[in-house]
């Protein structure tokens, strides 16, 4: 973990910016700089931010304070992002952050599909930092931003019909049926997801839930190498969304691990249904590169989704995962 103070500097720099731009596109910078610092690239953080700054907008104005009495009315209202972030700033200043997270995780989890799953992913990066380092002001504020963004973009998926699944996560992802009309953005496509395969639905033990979630992250990451050309950016989230949930589990009560697995599966399978290509392509794992070299390639490329997928691939660490990271470098447009 970064001990230079660079990550805190970057987060402080970013907290004057809003969670989105153009009313719908996510600010990925906090997630990307956390990944850079995590993998020994703190010296590149501010240089990368200088390039990404053009994608940032000022922090939005508030509407009305969110309180313990009115929060249900504000849930899922993107106009209230500033109100929600301010609410969680107060909460994390007054209470231990784990208590705040444990209280709000079951409230937010059913709506992890809003904002193209980015709010949940941002929370996963923030929690990883807090679990492995000091509870500094910028890091607590980053958790508040992530939770607030999630609350503002809270969007459940309901009325899903079960389809036959499979025992392994990889086979279950293969069983996902693409939606019929694959045009429009994430919200439009998500509204067309009606049926998903059943997977791990009988799991009741928290530790088994964590094992199966780890399996899902590995399978979704491996799958990107052969299926990422279906949509090189959006299919990243089939892996990074469940990995954000996996990263958060150690900070949560065991009672929340099984529902977390189920929500993560729905997210990964839904993204797969929305963007899967008509057919896979062959992709050979690298023969000589080590993880550090793969991450350096992701940094040189610069795209925020490439950096985040590579971060997830390094969590897994095997050759097929590294192949997926290199495939994202090949498919994606570099940060100019």
Buried (B, 14 or more C-beta within 10 A) or exposed (E): BBEEEBBBBBBBBBBEBBBBBEEEEBBBBBBBBBBBBBBEBBEBBEEBBEEBEEBBBEBBEBEEEBEEEEBEEBBBBBBBBBBBBBBBBBBBEEEEBBEBBBEBBBBBBBBBBBBBBBBBBBBBBBBBBBEEBEEBBBBBBBBBBBBBBBBBBBBEBEEEEEBEBBEBBBEBBBBBBBBEEBEEEBEEBBEBBBEBBBBBEEBEEBEBBBBBBBBBBBBBBBBBBBBBBBBBBBBBBBBBBBBBBBBBBEBBEEEBBBBBBBBBBBBBBBBBBBBBBEEBEEBEBBEEBEBEEBBBBBBEBBBBBBBBBBBBBBBBEEBBBBBBBBBBBEBBEEBE
